[in-house]
Amino acid sequence: MFDRELTQLISTAKHYLDAADSLLVSDSDLARTVSADSAAWSVDRQPRALAPLDTYSAHLASCAVRLATIHEILVGGTEEAWSIAYPHDAALTDDNLNVATSGAIEILLRDNAAHAVDPSTKGSKKSKFRKAALGRLTFKGMRDEILARYQALADKIQNNENA
């Protein structure tokens, strides 16, 4: 079961990466930070036409969701994956932010887009940590980090098959 599931997840992740790369997004948009873009969004939650950068971001988030599931399968569950994404109980240090971004950005993006714990409760530390880690990235930087994580997880899947 895991082989089929992992194959579907990694293939779908690649599909979303390719879809993001196929969009015509300007270099100036790709140089924007996630924080700057988020601050510009309306809070009315009404449907609207998406700019290319917004669709690009959505494709990266969709890729991250699939990669996060793969990560959790490979390490044995959500708690284990969270220990990488939120090192040292989400202590806000440069080292922890760098470890999380390079080793589990897919978990941070997935949590940001779909599975965040309510920041007013036990998720407060994770929410602040996630905002700090993602907020400093440009969209180009986010894509590069997601691509690196895609490749690392694809390699792990391949190595598990050959073991």
N, C-alpha and C positions, 0 to 999 in steps of 0.2 A: 504494500500500500504506500509506504513512504517513497519508493522509487518513482511511482507514477505521480504522486502529489508533488514531490520535489521537482520533477521534470516540468510539470505544468507551471509551478510557481516561478521557477527560474526562466522559463520560456516567456511567460507573461511579463515578468519584470523586464526582460530584454525588449519585448514589444513596446512597453511604455517608454523605455529609454530611447528607442528608435523613433517613436512618435514625437517625443520632445525634440530630438535632434532634427526632425524633418520640418519643424516650424521655423518660419522666418522671424526671428527675434533679434532686435537690434543689439549691437554691442553695448550701447548705453543702457539698455534695459537689463542685459545680463550683468552689468557692473553694479546694478542697484542691490542694496542689501535687502534681506528678507524683512528687517525691521522697518525700513523706509517704505517698502511696498505695503506692508501690513497697516502702517499708519495712514496710508492714503485710502484704504478701503472704507466704504460706507458701512455703518452699523445697522442699516435698516433690514438687512437679510432678504432683500427682494431679488428675484431673478433679474439678471441683466446680461447683455452681451459681454463676453469675455475678451479682453485684449490678448494678443499672442503671448505675452509674458504670463498672464493668468492661466492660460491653457498649458503652457510649458510647465509652470509650477504644479498644476494638477497632475500632469503626467509623471513628474518626478515623485509626487506624493503617492500616486498609485503604484509606481515601481517600488517605493519604500515600503508600502504595506506588504507587498509580496516578499520582499527581502527580509522584513521583520519576522514574518511567519517562518521562513527558512531558518533564520538565525535561531529562533526559539526551538525549532525542531532539532537542530544540530547541537545546541547546548543543553537541551533537556528541560526547557520550559521558560515561562515568562520571568520568573524571579531570577533565574540565572542570567538571562539576557539583560534584565534591568540592572543587575550588578555591574555590568559592563557599560551600559548606557548612562547610569547614574552612579559613578564610582564614589566610594567613601560617603555613602548616604547623601549624594548630590551636593557635596561641599563645593562651593564656588571658588575654584582655583584654576589658574591657567592650565596646569597639568591635567586636572580632571576634565576640563572642557576639551582639551586636545585629545585625550584618550577616548572620550565619548564620541567626538566627531569622527575620529579615524577608525574606531572599532565598533561603533554601533549607531551611526547616524541614521540608519534606517529605523531603528527603534524610536529615536527622538522625533523623526518626521512622522512616523506612524502615530505616535502618541499625540503629537501636535495636531494632526489632521483628524484622528478618529477615536483614539482611546485614552485621551487625557483624563486623569483623575481630577475631580473638582478641586481647583486651587484653593478654595476656602476651607477645605478639610485636610486630610492627610496628604493631599497632592501638592501642597503649597511649595515645599522645597523642590520637588521635581519640576513644577511649573516654572519657577524662577530659573532653575538650572537649564531647562530646555530653552527658555526664552533667551538666555545668555548665550547658549551654544549656537542656536540657529540664527539669532539676530545679527551676529557678526559676520555671517556668510553672505557673499554675493550669490546671485543665482548661478553664475558660472562656477563659482566655488562649490556650490551645493551639487551641481551636476557632476563635477569632477569627483567629489567625495562619494556620491552615489555610484558612479561608474566604478570607482575603486572597490567599493563594497560589493557591487555586483560581481566583479571579477574574483574577489576573494571568496565569496560564497559559492560561486560556480566551481571554482577550483576545489573547495572542500567537498562539494557534492561529488565531483569527479573522483577525488581521492577516496571517498567513502565507498564508491561503487567498485573501485579497483582493489579495495582491501579484502 
